[in-house]
Amino acid sequence: MIIRNWLLSLLSAPYWTVVGLILSAIGVLLLFRYGMPYRTRSEGAIYLVTEQTSEEDKRAETKFDKLGWLGLGLLLLGTAFQIVGALPSP
């Protein structure tokens, strides 16, 4: 009975809205920290000093790119959850 009530509470509108807000907040924080994923990449090249590439910079750009996409995805998923929470229940 407790599990059934818990599962029914997961389907309520406030649950979807709260989860959506949390996901959106995490997504925004990731985007602020790691930037939008579609920015121009330097592929680790250091143009001012030399034409050599830096493997460390390539790894950092890859990490920032992945976390940027994650942040954008969480933001969109959070928005979708908020929309579901705002829909009238049957």
Secondary structure as UniProt FT lines:
FT   HELIX           2..10
FT   HELIX           13..34
FT   TURN            37..38
FT   TURN            43..44
FT   TURN            47..49
FT   HELIX           55..86
//
